[in-house]
Amino acid sequence: MDTLEALNTRATAKTYGQTAPSREHLAIVLQAAVRAPDHGRLRPWRFMLIEGGQRQKLGELLAASALRRIPGLSAGDLQRERDKALRAPLIIVVACRIVPGTKIPAIEQILAAGAAAQNILLALHALGYAAAWKTGEAAYDTEVKKALGFAADDHLVGFIYTGSGADATFAAGKAASVQDAMLEFPVA
């Protein structure tokens, strides 16, 4: 798949298949991630792979986070939070560790980590995998960050869910339109 085809055909998956990307493919995907634009070459991105039994542990963190936000959450709702971590055979956590004391604003460092996440999605797609970029309120929960080994002031940019693509389903909806995104430069 060439670059423009990957850019123009990538879609958000709803289901991912049962097989995680191979280690060889993950190496390619993560190499693509670190080629993201990065003002100041600070390389603020961090990546974590969550797979196998680690997904159950993440599910417990998601449920605990939901319970902190909404005390008295029903058992069914707590189970739905736990099950989020089991949607795909692999979750790639993308985070930003702000490099302090530089002229590069924090927002630009976060955007660099976001660009790395986009490169991950495109590389996965080019290799035939299904993927989706998720966040949710747990991504902003200091206790979740700490439990994953991040600092409280790190930013969890996203959880990228991915799998083999076999039997994957994709989110329906109207494709984005360039016309809807374009603005005119003010003349006056």
MILUMTI-293201 format. One record per residue: x, y, z of N, C-alpha, C in turn; residue in one letter. Coordinates in pm, 1 decimal, padded with zeros to 6 digits, always signed. Last residue first. Layout:
MILUMTI-293201
+----------+----------+----------+----------+----------+----------+----------+----------+----------+------+
|   n.east |  n.north |     n.up |  ca.east | ca.north |    ca.up |   c.east |  c.north |     c.up | type |
+----------+----------+----------+----------+----------+----------+----------+----------+----------+------+
|        X |        Y |        Z |        X |        Y |        Z |        X |        Y |        Z |    A |
...
+----------+----------+----------+----------+----------+----------+----------+----------+----------+------+
end
This chain:
MILUMTI-293201
+----------+----------+----------+----------+----------+----------+----------+----------+----------+------+
|   n.east |  n.north |     n.up |  ca.east | ca.north |    ca.up |   c.east |  c.north |     c.up | type |
+----------+----------+----------+----------+----------+----------+----------+----------+----------+------+
| -01127.2 | +04158.0 | +00511.8 | -01131.8 | +04291.5 | +00574.7 | -01035.6 | +04305.4 | +00689.4 |    A |
| -01091.6 | +03891.0 | +00445.7 | -01046.0 | +03994.3 | +00353.9 | -01036.4 | +04129.1 | +00424.1 |    V |
| -00984.2 | +03597.2 | +00607.7 | -01068.5 | +03719.9 | +00613.7 | -01008.4 | +03830.9 | +00527.6 |    P |
| -00964.9 | +03302.0 | +00422.0 | -00887.7 | +03405.5 | +00488.6 | -00971.6 | +03532.7 | +00490.0 |    F |
| -01208.9 | +03049.9 | +00478.0 | -01153.8 | +03153.7 | +00391.4 | -01075.9 | +03253.7 | +00475.5 |    E |
| -01170.2 | +02702.8 | +00557.4 | -01211.1 | +02838.5 | +00593.8 | -01146.2 | +02935.3 | +00495.8 |    L |
| -01261.9 | +02361.0 | +00533.9 | -01194.7 | +02478.3 | +00478.3 | -01257.0 | +02609.6 | +00526.3 |    M |
| -01411.1 | +02144.6 | +00615.5 | -01299.1 | +02186.8 | +00699.8 | -01235.5 | +02318.5 | +00655.7 |    A |
| -01596.1 | +02084.8 | +00425.2 | -01645.1 | +02118.0 | +00559.6 | -01534.9 | +02173.9 | +00649.1 |    D |
| -01430.9 | +02017.6 | +00211.3 | -01510.6 | +02140.0 | +00203.8 | -01561.8 | +02182.6 | +00341.7 |    Q |
| -01334.0 | +01769.7 | +00288.4 | -01241.0 | +01883.0 | +00283.4 | -01320.4 | +02012.9 | +00284.7 |    V |
| -01514.5 | +01560.6 | +00501.9 | -01516.0 | +01639.5 | +00379.3 | -01416.2 | +01754.1 | +00389.5 |    S |
| -01518.0 | +01223.2 | +00617.7 | -01486.3 | +01364.5 | +00637.2 | -01478.0 | +01435.3 | +00502.9 |    A |
| -01793.5 | +01005.2 | +00550.1 | -01651.0 | +01037.1 | +00541.0 | -01631.3 | +01187.0 | +00560.2 |    A |
| -02043.6 | +00913.1 | +00774.7 | -02007.2 | +00994.5 | +00659.5 | -01857.6 | +01023.3 | +00663.1 |    K |
| -02037.7 | +00576.5 | +00900.2 | -02057.3 | +00720.6 | +00908.0 | -02009.0 | +00789.0 | +00783.1 |    G |
| -01917.7 | +00308.0 | +01101.2 | -01992.7 | +00362.8 | +00988.5 | -02001.7 | +00513.4 | +01003.4 |    A |
| -01616.9 | +00159.7 | +01189.6 | -01719.4 | +00256.3 | +01225.5 | -01786.7 | +00310.0 | +01099.6 |    A |
| -01573.3 | -00182.0 | +01093.3 | -01529.3 | -00043.6 | +01097.3 | -01646.5 | +00048.2 | +01125.4 |    F |
| -01456.1 | -00501.0 | +01201.3 | -01563.1 | -00414.6 | +01152.8 | -01518.4 | -00270.8 | +01173.9 |    T |
| -01257.4 | -00785.9 | +01114.7 | -01273.3 | -00654.4 | +01176.9 | -01396.2 | -00585.1 | +01119.8 |    A |
| -01187.7 | -01032.7 | +01012.1 | -01322.5 | -01016.5 | +01067.5 | -01342.0 | -00883.7 | +01140.2 |    D |
| -00859.2 | -00946.1 | +01058.7 | -00948.7 | -01052.3 | +01012.6 | -01081.5 | -01037.9 | +01086.1 |    A |
| -00710.8 | -00764.1 | +01198.3 | -00793.7 | -00712.6 | +01090.8 | -00887.7 | -00817.7 | +01034.1 |    G |
| -00548.3 | -00821.6 | +01418.3 | -00516.5 | -00876.7 | +01286.4 | -00596.1 | -00819.0 | +01171.2 |    S |
| -00554.3 | -00516.0 | +01613.8 | -00554.4 | -00660.4 | +01594.2 | -00542.6 | -00694.0 | +01447.6 |    G |
| -00557.4 | -00253.4 | +01860.2 | -00526.8 | -00310.4 | +01729.7 | -00530.2 | -00462.5 | +01731.3 |    T |
| -00601.5 | +00062.3 | +02006.8 | -00644.2 | -00076.8 | +02005.8 | -00615.3 | -00133.3 | +01867.2 |    Y |
| -00425.5 | +00295.3 | +02165.1 | -00450.4 | +00246.9 | +02029.2 | -00476.9 | +00097.3 | +02036.9 |    I |
| -00501.8 | +00543.4 | +02372.2 | -00489.6 | +00398.4 | +02375.8 | -00521.8 | +00352.3 | +02234.0 |    F |
| -00335.5 | +00862.5 | +02402.7 | -00434.8 | +00769.1 | +02354.0 | -00399.2 | +00625.2 | +02380.1 |    G |
| -00193.8 | +01035.1 | +02562.0 | -00248.5 | +01086.6 | +02437.4 | -00353.4 | +00991.6 | +02382.0 |    V |
| -00150.1 | +01108.8 | +02873.5 | -00184.6 | +00988.8 | +02797.9 | -00261.0 | +01037.1 | +02674.3 |    L |
| +00109.6 | +01307.0 | +02982.9 | -00019.8 | +01310.6 | +02915.1 | -00040.7 | +01179.4 | +02841.0 |    H |
| +00253.3 | +01360.2 | +03307.5 | +00259.2 | +01304.5 | +03172.4 | +00118.0 | +01309.8 | +03114.0 |    D |
| +00211.5 | +01434.1 | +03568.2 | +00206.7 | +01540.4 | +03467.4 | +00235.7 | +01491.6 | +03326.3 |    D |
| +00238.6 | +01196.9 | +03707.6 | +00108.7 | +01263.6 | +03709.7 | +00098.3 | +01371.1 | +03602.4 |    A |
| +00424.1 | +00958.4 | +03509.7 | +00416.0 | +01065.3 | +03609.2 | +00279.4 | +01132.5 | +03599.4 |    A |
| +00355.2 | +00606.2 | +03465.0 | +00375.5 | +00742.2 | +03415.4 | +00369.5 | +00840.4 | +03530.9 |    F |
| +00286.5 | +00354.5 | +03543.6 | +00427.5 | +00391.7 | +03550.4 | +00458.6 | +00528.9 | +03493.3 |    G |
| +00026.4 | +00289.0 | +03564.0 | +00093.9 | +00246.3 | +03441.0 | +00241.7 | +00285.5 | +03438.7 |    L |
| -00037.6 | +00415.3 | +03797.7 | -00041.1 | +00268.8 | +03796.0 | +00027.3 | +00211.9 | +03671.8 |    A |
| -00025.7 | +00684.5 | +03713.3 | +00072.6 | +00632.5 | +03809.0 | +00078.1 | +00479.6 | +03805.3 |    K |
| -00252.0 | +00692.3 | +03540.3 | -00116.9 | +00724.2 | +03492.1 | -00011.0 | +00662.6 | +03583.5 |    K |
| -00452.9 | +00634.1 | +03724.1 | -00428.8 | +00543.4 | +03611.6 | -00287.2 | +00566.6 | +03558.6 |    V |
| -00433.6 | +00860.0 | +03888.3 | -00410.4 | +00727.3 | +03945.8 | -00384.5 | +00623.2 | +03836.5 |    E |
| -00502.4 | +01070.1 | +03714.6 | -00366.8 | +01063.7 | +03769.6 | -00335.6 | +00924.8 | +03825.4 |    T |
| -00682.8 | +01046.0 | +03425.9 | -00685.2 | +01010.3 | +03567.3 | -00541.2 | +00989.5 | +03618.1 |    D |
| -00707.9 | +01067.8 | +03159.8 | -00676.3 | +01191.4 | +03232.8 | -00669.0 | +01170.0 | +03383.9 |    Y |
| -00787.7 | +00825.2 | +03070.6 | -00661.4 | +00877.1 | +03017.4 | -00615.9 | +01002.8 | +03091.7 |    A |
| -01042.4 | +00791.1 | +03171.4 | -00931.0 | +00726.8 | +03243.1 | -00795.7 | +00778.3 | +03195.1 |    A |
| -01212.3 | +00906.9 | +02982.8 | -01177.3 | +00981.9 | +03103.5 | -01060.9 | +00921.5 | +03179.9 |    E |
| -01088.5 | +00847.4 | +02648.3 | -01180.1 | +00826.2 | +02759.3 | -01126.0 | +00894.1 | +02884.3 |    G |
| -00944.1 | +00736.7 | +02390.5 | -00893.1 | +00799.5 | +02513.0 | -00989.9 | +00765.0 | +02625.9 |    T |
| -00834.6 | +00553.4 | +02100.8 | -00932.6 | +00581.3 | +02206.3 | -00864.3 | +00660.9 | +02317.7 |    K |
| -00803.3 | +00467.9 | +01776.5 | -00742.2 | +00555.6 | +01877.0 | -00852.0 | +00591.8 | +01975.9 |    W |
| -00790.0 | +00147.9 | +01626.0 | -00867.5 | +00265.4 | +01666.1 | -00793.9 | +00337.4 | +01777.1 |    A |
| -00736.0 | -00089.2 | +01357.0 | -00695.5 | -00013.0 | +01476.0 | -00793.4 | +00100.5 | +01502.5 |    A |
| -00630.0 | -00377.0 | +01179.1 | -00738.8 | -00287.6 | +01216.9 | -00696.4 | -00215.6 | +01344.1 |    A |
| -00356.2 | -00425.5 | +00949.1 | -00420.2 | -00439.5 | +01080.5 | -00535.4 | -00340.8 | +01095.7 |    Y |
| -00203.3 | -00398.6 | +00718.0 | -00322.6 | -00482.2 | +00715.0 | -00393.2 | -00502.6 | +00847.9 |    G |
| -00000.5 | -00218.3 | +00703.6 | +00038.6 | -00358.4 | +00723.0 | -00081.9 | -00452.9 | +00731.2 |    L |
| -00136.1 | +00018.7 | +00690.2 | -00056.2 | -00020.7 | +00573.4 | -00014.4 | -00167.2 | +00580.6 |    A |
| -00238.8 | +00022.7 | +00952.8 | -00328.2 | +00009.4 | +00837.7 | -00251.7 | -00040.5 | +00714.8 |    H |
| -00002.4 | +00064.3 | +01097.9 | -00084.4 | -00055.0 | +01121.0 | -00176.1 | -00081.1 | +01001.7 |    L |
| +00069.8 | +00315.6 | +00993.4 | +00156.9 | +00199.2 | +00972.1 | +00079.9 | +00069.4 | +00994.4 |    A |
| -00144.2 | +00474.4 | +01085.3 | -00119.4 | +00458.6 | +00941.6 | -00032.3 | +00336.9 | +00912.1 |    L |
| -00116.3 | +00451.0 | +01365.2 | -00239.9 | +00409.7 | +01298.5 | -00217.1 | +00384.5 | +01149.7 |    L |
| +00142.2 | +00560.8 | +01397.6 | +00114.2 | +00422.6 | +01438.4 | -00009.8 | +00371.1 | +01365.8 |    I |
| +00097.4 | +00821.9 | +01311.4 | +00189.0 | +00736.7 | +01235.3 | +00169.2 | +00589.0 | +01269.6 |    N |
| -00073.1 | +00903.2 | +01519.0 | -00125.0 | +00894.4 | +01382.3 | -00033.7 | +00807.5 | +01296.4 |    Q |
| +00113.2 | +00899.6 | +01730.0 | -00004.5 | +00810.6 | +01734.1 | -00063.7 | +00794.2 | +01594.4 |    A |
| +00282.6 | +01102.9 | +01642.5 | +00335.7 | +00966.8 | +01655.7 | +00221.2 | +00866.0 | +01658.6 |    A |
| +00106.4 | +01315.0 | +01668.4 | +00153.3 | +01279.0 | +01534.3 | +00213.4 | +01138.4 | +01535.5 |    A |
| +00087.0 | +01315.4 | +01947.2 | -00031.2 | +01286.8 | +01866.2 | +00005.9 | +01248.5 | +01724.0 |    G |
| +00345.4 | +01394.3 | +02008.6 | +00301.9 | +01260.1 | +02050.0 | +00176.2 | +01219.2 | +01973.9 |    A |
| +00325.8 | +01652.3 | +01900.4 | +00424.9 | +01558.4 | +01845.7 | +00388.5 | +01415.0 | +01884.2 |    A |
| +00132.9 | +01763.6 | +02068.1 | +00100.5 | +01742.2 | +01927.0 | +00199.1 | +01645.8 | +01861.1 |    L |
| +00285.9 | +01780.8 | +02298.1 | +00169.8 | +01691.3 | +02297.1 | +00128.5 | +01661.6 | +02152.6 |    I |
| +00464.7 | +01975.8 | +02211.8 | +00515.6 | +01844.3 | +02249.3 | +00403.0 | +01741.2 | +02250.0 |    Q |
| +00295.2 | +02189.7 | +02176.2 | +00366.3 | +02136.8 | +02060.2 | +00426.1 | +01999.4 | +02089.1 |    E |
| +00210.1 | +02233.2 | +02438.6 | +00112.5 | +02192.3 | +02337.8 | +00181.4 | +02133.8 | +02215.6 |    I |
| +00445.2 | +02322.0 | +02567.7 | +00389.8 | +02189.7 | +02599.5 | +00293.3 | +02143.1 | +02491.5 |    A |
| +00676.5 | +02491.1 | +02345.2 | +00560.7 | +02486.8 | +02435.2 | +00508.1 | +02344.0 | +02453.7 |    P |
| +01017.7 | +02504.3 | +02348.4 | +00906.6 | +02437.0 | +02281.1 | +00788.4 | +02427.0 | +02377.5 |    I |
| +01232.7 | +02595.4 | +02482.7 | +01147.9 | +02698.4 | +02421.0 | +01026.1 | +02637.5 | +02352.2 |    K |
| +01255.0 | +02412.9 | +02793.4 | +01288.8 | +02435.9 | +02653.6 | +01198.7 | +02546.2 | +02599.9 |    T |
| +01183.3 | +02326.8 | +03045.9 | +01300.8 | +02411.7 | +03030.8 | +01345.9 | +02431.7 | +02887.8 |    G |
| +01072.3 | +01979.5 | +03010.5 | +01067.0 | +02116.5 | +03063.6 | +01193.9 | +02195.2 | +03028.2 |    P |
| +00907.5 | +01779.5 | +02804.9 | +01047.1 | +01812.5 | +02834.0 | +01048.4 | +01957.5 | +02881.7 |    V |
| +00641.1 | +01567.5 | +02885.5 | +00683.7 | +01704.5 | +02854.4 | +00829.1 | +01723.5 | +02895.9 |    I |
| +00567.9 | +01282.4 | +02750.4 | +00642.0 | +01326.7 | +02867.9 | +00701.1 | +01462.9 | +02832.4 |    R |
| +00281.7 | +01141.8 | +02631.9 | +00375.5 | +01251.7 | +02612.0 | +00437.3 | +01286.9 | +02746.3 |    C |
| +00191.0 | +00816.7 | +02502.8 | +00194.2 | +00921.3 | +02604.2 | +00294.2 | +01029.1 | +02564.8 |    A |
| +00001.2 | +00554.1 | +02399.2 | +00086.1 | +00662.7 | +02351.0 | +00076.3 | +00775.0 | +02453.2 |    V |
| -00026.8 | +00212.8 | +02428.2 | -00047.7 | +00338.9 | +02497.6 | +00051.7 | +00439.1 | +02439.2 |    V |
| -00172.9 | -00021.3 | +02238.6 | -00050.3 | +00058.8 | +02242.6 | -00085.0 | +00189.9 | +02310.4 |    I |
| -00302.0 | -00331.3 | +02294.8 | -00327.7 | -00188.4 | +02313.4 | -00191.3 | -00120.8 | +02321.5 |    I |
| -00408.8 | -00628.2 | +02140.4 | -00297.8 | -00539.8 | +02177.1 | -00348.2 | -00398.0 | +02190.6 |    L |
| -00647.7 | -00756.4 | +02091.1 | -00538.3 | -00834.5 | +02148.5 | -00417.0 | -00751.1 | +02189.9 |    P |
| -00933.4 | -00568.0 | +02207.3 | -00833.0 | -00599.9 | +02105.2 | -00720.6 | -00678.3 | +02170.3 |    A |
| -01103.0 | -00552.8 | +02426.9 | -01157.7 | -00533.7 | +02292.3 | -01062.4 | -00581.4 | +02183.4 |    R |
| -01027.8 | -00553.0 | +02685.7 | -01025.4 | -00682.2 | +02617.9 | -01076.9 | -00672.9 | +02474.1 |    L |
| -01068.9 | -00311.0 | +02800.1 | -00929.2 | -00351.5 | +02780.5 | -00916.4 | -00484.0 | +02705.5 |    A |
| -01343.2 | -00309.1 | +02831.8 | -01282.3 | -00220.1 | +02732.7 | -01139.3 | -00263.7 | +02700.4 |    K |
| -01412.4 | -00464.3 | +03049.3 | -01412.3 | -00527.4 | +02917.5 | -01350.6 | -00439.4 | +02809.2 |    D |
| -01417.0 | -00281.9 | +03260.2 | -01313.3 | -00387.0 | +03256.2 | -01298.8 | -00444.5 | +03115.3 |    R |
| -01648.9 | -00139.9 | +03187.2 | -01518.7 | -00070.7 | +03193.4 | -01404.6 | -00172.6 | +03185.2 |    E |
| -01838.1 | -00341.6 | +03214.3 | -01817.6 | -00281.6 | +03081.6 | -01684.6 | -00206.2 | +03077.6 |    R |
| -01823.5 | -00379.3 | +03489.5 | -01777.2 | -00486.3 | +03400.9 | -01753.0 | -00433.5 | +03260.1 |    Q |
| -01937.2 | -00139.0 | +03574.2 | -01797.6 | -00168.6 | +03609.2 | -01741.7 | -00278.3 | +03519.0 |    L |
| -02196.2 | -00177.7 | +03479.1 | -02114.6 | -00068.4 | +03424.4 | -01966.3 | -00089.4 | +03455.6 |    D |
| -02272.1 | -00395.5 | +03640.7 | -02269.9 | -00407.8 | +03494.9 | -02183.6 | -00300.1 | +03429.4 |    G |
| -02264.9 | -00284.6 | +03894.2 | -02173.4 | -00395.5 | +03862.3 | -02161.7 | -00412.6 | +03711.4 |    A |
| -02290.0 | +00077.8 | +03883.9 | -02345.6 | -00057.7 | +03889.4 | -02240.3 | -00162.0 | +03852.3 |    S |
| -02131.1 | +00311.6 | +04098.6 | -02151.3 | +00260.4 | +03963.2 | -02198.1 | +00114.9 | +03970.5 |    L |
| -02068.8 | +00431.3 | +04336.5 | -02196.2 | +00360.8 | +04328.3 | -02228.9 | +00311.4 | +04188.2 |    G |
| -01905.0 | +00720.2 | +04210.0 | -01924.7 | +00623.9 | +04319.2 | -02063.3 | +00558.6 | +04306.1 |    P |
| -01753.0 | +00805.2 | +03952.2 | -01896.1 | +00783.3 | +03973.3 | -01913.8 | +00678.2 | +04083.2 |    I |
| -01476.9 | +00830.2 | +03973.8 | -01553.7 | +00939.2 | +03913.1 | -01701.9 | +00929.9 | +03946.1 |    R |
| -01406.1 | +00588.3 | +04088.2 | -01365.0 | +00713.7 | +04154.1 | -01447.0 | +00831.5 | +04101.5 |    R |
| -01508.4 | +00414.5 | +03896.9 | -01568.5 | +00415.1 | +04030.5 | -01528.2 | +00539.7 | +04109.1 |    L |
| -01334.3 | +00460.5 | +03684.5 | -01475.9 | +00492.7 | +03669.1 | -01544.6 | +00503.1 | +03805.3 |    A |
| -01098.5 | +00359.4 | +03800.2 | -01106.7 | +00499.8 | +03760.5 | -01252.6 | +00543.0 | +03748.4 |    S |
| -01163.6 | +00090.3 | +03824.3 | -01136.9 | +00169.3 | +03945.8 | -01146.1 | +00318.8 | +03916.1 |    A |
| -01185.8 | +00024.2 | +03552.0 | -01302.5 | +00013.1 | +03639.6 | -01283.2 | +00096.1 | +03766.1 |    A |
| -00922.3 | +00066.9 | +03466.7 | -01031.0 | +00143.5 | +03405.8 | -01155.2 | +00141.3 | +03494.2 |    L |
| -00787.8 | -00123.6 | +03624.4 | -00755.7 | +00019.5 | +03639.9 | -00867.8 | +00106.8 | +03583.1 |    L |
| -00899.2 | -00355.4 | +03515.9 | -00923.2 | -00323.3 | +03657.6 | -00893.2 | -00175.9 | +03685.8 |    E |
| -00793.7 | -00337.3 | +03256.5 | -00937.9 | -00333.2 | +03277.9 | -00974.1 | -00300.1 | +03421.6 |    G |
| -00523.8 | -00377.0 | +03310.9 | -00568.3 | -00246.3 | +03262.7 | -00718.4 | -00231.8 | +03283.3 |    L |
| -00544.6 | -00647.1 | +03382.7 | -00498.8 | -00549.3 | +03482.7 | -00538.6 | -00408.0 | +03440.4 |    K |
| -00622.6 | -00754.3 | +03138.6 | -00713.2 | -00764.8 | +03253.1 | -00674.6 | -00663.4 | +03360.7 |    Q |
| -00392.9 | -00697.3 | +02989.0 | -00518.3 | -00631.0 | +02952.6 | -00620.0 | -00639.8 | +03066.7 |    R |
| -00200.2 | -00865.4 | +03081.8 | -00188.8 | -00723.5 | +03118.8 | -00318.4 | -00648.7 | +03087.2 |    Q |
| -00241.2 | -01108.4 | +02960.5 | -00300.0 | -01084.9 | +03092.4 | -00289.2 | -00941.6 | +03140.4 |    G |
| -00203.8 | -00971.5 | +02634.5 | -00220.9 | -01088.8 | +02719.6 | -00291.6 | -01053.5 | +02849.5 |    G |
| -00075.5 | -00631.6 | +02647.8 | -00127.2 | -00750.9 | +02580.1 | -00143.2 | -00863.9 | +02679.5 |    E |
| +00038.9 | -00321.3 | +02580.0 | -00041.2 | -00393.8 | +02678.2 | -00107.4 | -00509.8 | +02605.3 |    I |
| +00322.3 | -00123.6 | +02541.6 | +00241.2 | -00230.4 | +02482.8 | +00169.6 | -00305.4 | +02594.6 |    L |
| +00380.1 | +00219.3 | +02529.5 | +00370.0 | +00101.5 | +02615.3 | +00279.3 | +00001.0 | +02545.3 |    M |
| +00581.8 | +00503.3 | +02457.2 | +00490.4 | +00398.0 | +02412.5 | +00494.5 | +00282.5 | +02511.7 |    F |
| +00617.2 | +00855.0 | +02442.7 | +00647.8 | +00729.2 | +02510.8 | +00541.5 | +00629.3 | +02467.4 |    R |
| +00747.4 | +01161.0 | +02307.3 | +00655.3 | +01047.6 | +02306.0 | +00709.5 | +00930.3 | +02386.6 |    W |
| +00927.3 | +01367.0 | +02279.8 | +00852.2 | +01357.7 | +02405.8 | +00760.4 | +01236.1 | +02415.0 |    P |
| +01162.0 | +01456.3 | +02124.6 | +01114.4 | +01318.0 | +02133.5 | +01036.9 | +01292.1 | +02263.4 |    R |
| +01274.1 | +01695.6 | +02059.0 | +01266.2 | +01660.8 | +02201.3 | +01225.8 | +01515.4 | +02223.5 |    L |
| +01321.8 | +01849.4 | +01828.1 | +01374.2 | +01712.3 | +01843.6 | +01380.3 | +01667.9 | +01990.4 |    R |
| +01197.2 | +02086.1 | +01777.4 | +01304.0 | +02085.5 | +01877.3 | +01369.0 | +01950.0 | +01898.2 |    G |
| +00904.5 | +01931.2 | +01685.9 | +00971.4 | +02060.3 | +01697.2 | +01074.8 | +02055.3 | +01810.1 |    H |
| +00851.2 | +01669.4 | +01511.9 | +00889.4 | +01691.7 | +01651.7 | +00971.0 | +01820.2 | +01660.1 |    D |
| +00671.4 | +01431.7 | +01318.7 | +00724.2 | +01567.4 | +01334.5 | +00744.3 | +01598.5 | +01482.4 |    P |
| +00771.0 | +01084.7 | +01358.4 | +00670.3 | +01191.3 | +01359.0 | +00737.8 | +01328.1 | +01368.7 |    A |
| +00926.3 | +00868.6 | +01381.5 | +00956.7 | +00955.9 | +01267.9 | +00857.0 | +01071.9 | +01258.9 |    R |
| +00826.8 | +00703.7 | +01571.7 | +00933.0 | +00796.9 | +01614.0 | +00983.5 | +00883.8 | +01499.2 |    V |
| +00641.9 | +00552.1 | +01421.5 | +00596.8 | +00646.3 | +01524.7 | +00704.1 | +00748.6 | +01558.6 |    A |
| +00799.5 | +00385.7 | +01266.6 | +00721.1 | +00490.3 | +01199.8 | +00676.8 | +00596.1 | +01301.0 |    A |
| +00885.3 | +00221.2 | +01471.7 | +00984.2 | +00302.5 | +01399.7 | +00914.5 | +00415.6 | +01324.8 |    Q |
| +00645.2 | +00099.2 | +01532.9 | +00704.2 | +00190.7 | +01631.4 | +00815.1 | +00275.4 | +01570.0 |    L |
| +00608.7 | -00052.3 | +01295.8 | +00508.5 | +00045.2 | +01339.0 | +00570.0 | +00146.6 | +01434.9 |    V |
| +00831.4 | -00222.3 | +01300.1 | +00810.9 | -00130.4 | +01187.9 | +00717.1 | -00016.9 | +01228.2 |    I |
| +00781.7 | -00361.4 | +01536.6 | +00907.0 | -00285.9 | +01522.3 | +00894.3 | -00183.1 | +01410.3 |    A |
| +00541.0 | -00486.4 | +01469.1 | +00543.0 | -00384.2 | +01575.1 | +00670.1 | -00300.1 | +01567.7 |    L |
| +00630.2 | -00669.4 | +01277.8 | +00545.3 | -00558.4 | +01236.1 | +00542.3 | -00447.9 | +01341.3 |    H |
| +00777.8 | -00837.7 | +01447.9 | +00842.6 | -00773.9 | +01332.2 | +00761.4 | -00652.9 | +01286.2 |    E |
| +00581.4 | -00925.7 | +01620.5 | +00691.0 | -00843.4 | +01674.2 | +00763.3 | -00770.0 | +01561.5 |    R |
| +00251.8 | -00892.6 | +01469.6 | +00375.7 | -00965.9 | +01498.2 | +00481.2 | -00870.7 | +01554.8 |    S |
| -00049.1 | -00775.0 | +01626.1 | +00057.1 | -00762.5 | +01525.6 | +00181.6 | -00840.9 | +01568.2 |    P |
| -00268.9 | -01027.0 | +01765.2 | -00192.3 | -00902.3 | +01775.1 | -00092.4 | -00894.3 | +01659.9 |    A |
| -00576.9 | -01161.7 | +01673.0 | -00432.3 | -01177.1 | +01671.8 | -00364.0 | -01041.7 | +01675.3 |    T |
| -00852.0 | -01131.8 | +01647.1 | -00800.1 | -01193.7 | +01769.3 | -00647.9 | -01201.8 | +01777.8 |    Q |
| -01024.6 | -00827.9 | +01542.9 | -00967.7 | -00960.3 | +01521.6 | -00897.9 | -01007.7 | +01648.1 |    G |
| -01147.2 | -00583.9 | +01610.0 | -01006.8 | -00586.0 | +01568.0 | -00951.0 | -00720.9 | +01528.5 |    Y |
| -01414.6 | -00343.9 | +01574.4 | -01362.3 | -00471.3 | +01624.4 | -01230.8 | -00496.7 | +01551.7 |    T |
| -01407.7 | -00089.7 | +01476.8 | -01493.1 | -00115.0 | +01593.1 | -01456.7 | -00247.4 | +01657.4 |    K |
| -01154.7 | +00126.6 | +01339.2 | -01215.2 | -00005.2 | +01357.3 | -01304.9 | -00006.3 | +01480.6 |    A |
| -01143.4 | +00398.9 | +01129.2 | -01145.6 | +00356.1 | +01268.2 | -01220.5 | +00223.9 | +01280.4 |    T |
| -00939.6 | +00382.9 | +00833.7 | -01068.8 | +00401.1 | +00900.4 | -01057.9 | +00348.3 | +01042.7 |    A |
| -00753.0 | +00478.6 | +00551.7 | -00754.0 | +00442.4 | +00693.6 | -00890.1 | +00473.8 | +00753.0 |    R |
| -00744.4 | +00575.0 | +00294.1 | -00831.2 | +00459.6 | +00320.5 | -00834.8 | +00417.9 | +00467.0 |    T |
| -00564.8 | +00784.3 | +00267.6 | -00701.9 | +00803.6 | +00220.3 | -00795.3 | +00687.0 | +00245.0 |    N |
| -00320.4 | +00690.8 | +00365.7 | -00380.7 | +00811.8 | +00421.0 | -00529.0 | +00821.9 | +00387.9 |    L |
| -00277.0 | +00470.0 | +00197.7 | -00291.6 | +00451.1 | +00343.0 | -00360.9 | +00570.9 | +00406.1 |    A |
| -00252.3 | +00603.9 | -00049.1 | -00360.1 | +00506.9 | -00029.6 | -00383.8 | +00483.1 | +00119.7 |    E |
| -00023.3 | +00753.7 | -00000.4 | -00150.8 | +00821.6 | -00022.2 | -00269.0 | +00727.1 | -00007.4 |    L |
| +00171.4 | +00542.3 | +00033.6 | +00141.1 | +00639.7 | +00138.6 | +00005.4 | +00704.6 | +00119.6 |    T |
| +00065.0 | +00216.5 | -00089.8 | +00148.4 | +00336.7 | -00090.2 | +00096.1 | +00437.3 | +00012.0 |    D |
| +00086.4 | -00117.2 | +00000.0 | +00000.0 | +00000.0 | +00000.0 | +00090.9 | +00123.3 | +00000.0 |    M |
+----------+----------+----------+----------+----------+----------+----------+----------+----------+------+
end
